[in-house]
Amino acid sequence: TGYRMLYVSQRPDGERAVSGGMLFIPSTRAPVGGRPVVAWAHGTLGMGDACTPSRSTNPLQDTDNWLGEMMNLGWVVVSTDYVGMGTPGPNLYLVAQAEARDVVNSVRAARNVPEAHAGNRFIAWGHSQGGHSSLWTGHLAKSLAPELDLIAVAAAAPAAELNSIIGAQWNTPVGWVIGPDVEQSWPVVYPNLPLEGVVTTRGLANSERLANECITVVALEGLARTDLGQDYFVADPLTNKEWAGAGQDQTPLPLPADMPVMIAQSTADEVVLAWPNALLQQSWCSAGSTISMLWLGEVTHQATAVVAGPAVVAWIADRFAGRPAGRTCDVPPP
């Protein structure tokens, strides 16, 4: 059974805020101690109300290939919209302290629904922006929600190595897709972040409108503007120390060895490029993270979570079963 829901979350300063979301409850009998929970964090969709997953005409989005199997296995799945999507904002895009709060508070909300019989063990799983959310949840969940037991995290094409991604994509159509969301969000958290001289006049004039359009429309406009020689940024924003510092601040550090992580990444991804997550694999392996990388070929960014879904379900099942997590650090990136 699927439900739309509203629940109480928090902004980074702790102020209470409302997020929408969805809750999926299997029809199987709940075990003693409650059902395991998977907290799904969606990718970039646009900030407008029409883009909100729980309000969408296609609310299941990229859950094909894995949501049904999670129901068959008896897990509760809860999906945050994030504060500011379909609810009063601001929407804090790629802001760790906001995203992680929305994820853990969605699990708290699921536990407050009697029909869910949700236990306190959960795994965070996300795609793209949601991969950023799930990786940061791995760092922050214990301090934000000590009553919950986050046992692992999984991510498909996570927007993790932010400065590498920004440095490679600022003057491509991706700059027009992601730039407006960042321009509308990061100054809320970094009030000294300069916009004049970093974002073009044309970009500033269109940022609010584009941030509130849904991603397909923005992508088409971004392609057209790039073909016309129009860039969203004046130059690589990382040449500005405030922008470089904000990007580094929002880049997740390697997870500790006791927090297993699975990352699926396609070598054909044209949005979250493969090489930044190859660097992530190398640095996290060097740091001792218990990381399992699944490299895919000929899969688009948009399809990564769907294609990787069955492997992610199997990996999550092993974590809920208490089996030891392996590391793929002896296998170099492609």
Secondary structure, 3 states (H helix, E strand, C coil): CEEEEEEEEECCCCCEEEEEEEEECCCCCCCCCCEEEEEEECCCCCCCHHHCHHHCCCCCCCCCCCHHHHHHCCCEEEEECCCCCCCCCCCCCCCHHHHHHHHHHHHHHHHCCHHHCEEEEEEEEEECHHHHHHHHHHHHHHHHCCCCEEEEEEEECCCCCHHHHHHHHCCCHHHHHHHHHHHHHHHHHCCCCCCECCECHHHHHHHHHHHCCCHHHHHHHHHHHHHCCCCCECCCHHHCHHHHHHHHHCCCCCCCCCCCEEEEEECCCCCCCHHHHHHHHHHHHHCCCCEEEEEECCCCCCCHHHHHHHHHHHHHHHHHCCCCCCCCCCCCCC
